[in-house]
Amino acid sequence: MFNTLTSLLGTTIDAANIIAFLEQQGFKYPKKPFISNRSAETSYWLENKKLGLDLLFDAQPYLPEYPLVQGDKKGVFIPRLVSARWYNNKSAAVFPGPIDFNATFSDLIAALGTPSIKSSDISPIWLNEDGSESFYRWRVTLNKEKRISWGPEFTDEQRVKDIVLALDYSSPLFHLYNEINYETLTQFEKEQSFSKISTLMFLQWALDRELIAGDGYTSVLDWVRSINRGYVTKHNFAAEQVFINTYTLNLSGHDVHYHHDLAFTFLKDPAQRNNYLGAASMTTLNAIPFDREHYDMVVPILDRRLKEYQQHKFAKSKKQI
C-alpha cells in the first residue's frame, strides 16, 4: 500500500486510478469531491478507520509542480492527493527503513538518522513544562522531482504517533494574490494596501541580503513577476528559513513578529499604536507607499531582528522597536 500511495500522490481525485484505489480500500467517495472558491477551505480528509489511514486532498498544495486544476465550472477546482497518514498499521503497510509502529526512538535514529525537526524548532510553546521536546519528526525524501517525502512522528509518550507520506507542501509565508478567486499579478501590482507593502518590503530586504533562492534580480517586483504565482513559501528562501518562518508567523513565543514591528515603525499616534490592527490604524498604514524613504526605515529593523534571532532566538528581544 505504501508504494501504491506513493505513486498516487499529486493525482487529482477524479482520476481513474484514485477512484479505483478508494473503492478497493473501502473509502467513501465524497458527494462533493471538488473545491469551490465560495468556501474558505481548500482541502478535506477522507478517513478509513478500519485501515487506520487518512488521506488529505487539497486543491492548492502550494508547489509549482502541482498547480491549480480548473473544474468544469467557474469557481470550482479539482483537489489532489497530497498526504497519507497512518495512525496505526491495520492496513499492514510495509514502510521503508524498515520502520513500524513498534519502533523505539533508538530504532528511528539508527534507521533514519537525526530527526528532521523537533518541537522547539517550530516554537518554544511546543515544549513540555519540564523543557523536554514534545515530539520529533522525520521527513525523508523519496522523490525529489515529484517533491515526495515520508516519515514518522515520535512523541513524548515514547511511541510512534503516526507515519506520513506526503508532498513537500507548506503554507505560504506571504500571499501576493488569490489564484482561486482568479486574482492576478496585474491586480496585485495596482493594489495599494499595507499587506502588499509589508510583503514587498520584506522580500526586497531578503533579496538585498541574498536570502532569496536564485539570482539575477535586484527589484522585488521583477522577482515576483518571475515566480508567476500568487504566493511565497519557505522554499523560495535560500537561507535563514527558520528565522523567516518564525518572525513572519509570530512563532517565537516572545510576541516578536514582523507585522507588529512594521506597523509600529509607521504609526506615530499612541491611540493607533495601541490598536494597530484597528480601522484608523489600517487607514494610515494602507496609505504608506513602497518607496526608498519608507524601505530605508524598515531595513535596520529587519537586520536587527535577524541578528537577535541568530544570537538568542528572540529570548532577549523587546516587543517594542
LINPEZI-V635618 format. One record per residue. N is the residue number from 0. RES is the residue in one small letter. SS is DSSP state (a for helix, b for strand, c for the rest). D_FIRST is the distance of its C-alpha to the first C-alpha in whole Angstrom. Layout:
BEGIN
N,RES,SS,D_FIRST  N,RES,SS,D_FIRST
END
This chain:
BEGIN
0,m,c,0  1,f,a,4  2,n,a,5  3,t,a,5  4,l,a,6  5,t,a,8  6,s,a,10  7,l,a,11  8,l,c,12  9,g,c,16  10,t,c,16  11,t,b,18  12,i,c,17  13,d,c,20  14,a,c,18  15,a,a,17  16,n,a,13  17,i,a,13  18,i,a,15  19,a,a,13  20,f,a,10  21,l,a,12  22,e,a,14  23,q,a,11  24,q,a,10  25,g,c,13  26,f,c,14  27,k,c,18  28,y,c,18  29,p,c,21  30,k,c,25  31,k,c,26  32,p,c,23  33,f,b,25  34,i,b,27  35,s,b,30  36,n,c,33  37,r,c,35  38,s,c,32  39,a,c,32  40,e,c,28  41,t,c,26  42,s,b,23  43,y,b,21  44,w,b,18  45,l,b,16  46,e,b,15  47,n,b,14  48,k,c,16  49,k,c,14  50,l,c,11  51,g,c,12  52,l,b,11  53,d,b,13  54,l,b,13  55,l,b,16  56,f,b,18  57,d,b,21  58,a,c,23  59,q,c,25  60,p,c,23  61,y,c,26  62,l,c,25  63,p,c,27  64,e,c,24  65,y,c,23  66,p,c,26  67,l,c,27  68,v,c,26  69,q,b,29  70,g,c,29  71,d,c,31  72,k,c,34  73,k,c,35  74,g,c,34  75,v,b,30  76,f,b,27  77,i,b,24  78,p,c,21  79,r,b,18  80,l,b,15  81,v,b,16  82,s,b,14  83,a,b,11  84,r,b,12  85,w,b,11  86,y,c,14  87,n,c,14  88,n,c,11  89,k,c,11  90,s,c,8  91,a,c,8  92,a,c,5  93,v,c,7  94,f,c,9  95,p,c,12  96,g,c,15  97,p,c,15  98,i,c,14  99,d,c,14  100,f,c,16  101,n,c,19  102,a,c,19  103,t,c,23  104,f,a,24  105,s,a,26  106,d,a,23  107,l,a,21  108,i,a,24  109,a,a,24  110,a,a,21  111,l,a,21  112,g,c,24  113,t,c,26  114,p,c,25  115,s,c,24  116,i,b,26  117,k,b,28  118,s,a,29  119,s,a,33  120,d,a,32  121,i,a,31  122,s,c,34  123,p,a,36  124,i,a,36  125,w,a,32  126,l,c,34  127,n,c,35  128,e,c,39  129,d,c,39  130,g,c,38  131,s,c,35  132,e,c,31  133,s,c,29  134,f,b,26  135,y,b,25  136,r,b,22  137,w,c,20  138,r,c,19  139,v,b,18  140,t,b,18  141,l,b,15  142,n,b,17  143,k,c,20  144,e,c,21  145,k,c,19  146,r,c,19  147,i,b,16  148,s,b,15  149,w,b,14  150,g,b,15  151,p,b,16  152,e,b,19  153,f,b,22  154,t,b,25  155,d,c,28  156,e,c,27  157,q,c,26  158,r,b,22  159,v,b,19  160,k,b,19  161,d,b,16  162,i,b,13  163,v,b,13  164,l,b,11  165,a,b,14  166,l,b,17  167,d,c,20  168,y,c,22  169,s,c,25  170,s,c,27  171,p,c,31  172,l,c,33  173,f,b,36  174,h,b,36  175,l,c,38  176,y,c,38  177,n,c,35  178,e,a,34  179,i,a,32  180,n,a,36  181,y,c,37  182,e,c,39  183,t,c,40  184,l,a,41  185,t,a,45  186,q,a,45  187,f,a,44  188,e,a,46  189,k,a,49  190,e,c,48  191,q,c,50  192,s,c,48  193,f,a,48  194,s,a,44  195,k,a,44  196,i,a,47  197,s,a,45  198,t,a,42  199,l,a,44  200,m,a,46  201,f,a,43  202,l,a,42  203,q,a,45  204,w,a,46  205,a,a,42  206,l,a,43  207,d,a,47  208,r,c,45  209,e,c,43  210,l,c,40  211,i,b,38  212,a,c,36  213,g,c,38  214,d,c,41  215,g,c,44  216,y,c,45  217,t,c,47  218,s,c,47  219,v,a,45  220,l,a,45  221,d,a,45  222,w,a,41  223,v,a,40  224,r,a,41  225,s,a,39  226,i,a,36  227,n,c,36  228,r,c,34  229,g,c,35  230,y,b,33  231,v,b,33  232,t,c,31  233,k,a,31  234,h,a,29  235,n,a,33  236,f,b,34  237,a,c,35  238,a,c,36  239,e,c,37  240,q,a,34  241,v,a,34  242,f,a,37  243,i,a,37  244,n,a,34  245,t,a,36  246,y,a,39  247,t,a,38  248,l,a,36  249,n,c,38  250,l,c,36  251,s,c,39  252,g,c,40  253,h,c,43  254,d,c,44  255,v,c,44  256,h,c,43  257,y,a,44  258,h,a,44  259,h,a,47  260,d,a,48  261,l,a,49  262,a,a,50  263,f,a,53  264,t,a,54  265,f,a,55  266,l,c,56  267,k,c,60  268,d,c,61  269,p,a,60  270,a,a,59  271,q,a,57  272,r,a,55  273,n,a,55  274,n,c,53  275,y,c,51  276,l,c,49  277,g,c,51  278,a,a,53  279,a,a,56  280,s,a,54  281,m,a,52  282,t,a,54  283,t,a,56  284,l,a,53  285,n,a,52  286,a,c,55  287,i,c,54  288,p,c,54  289,f,c,52  290,d,c,55  291,r,a,56  292,e,a,58  293,h,a,55  294,y,a,52  295,d,a,55  296,m,a,55  297,v,a,51  298,v,a,51  299,p,a,52  300,i,a,51  301,l,a,47  302,d,a,48  303,r,a,50  304,r,a,46  305,l,a,44  306,k,a,47  307,e,a,47  308,y,a,43  309,q,a,43  310,q,a,46  311,h,a,45  312,k,c,42  313,f,c,44  314,a,c,45  315,k,c,49  316,s,c,49  317,k,c,51  318,k,c,50  319,q,c,53  320,i,c,53
END
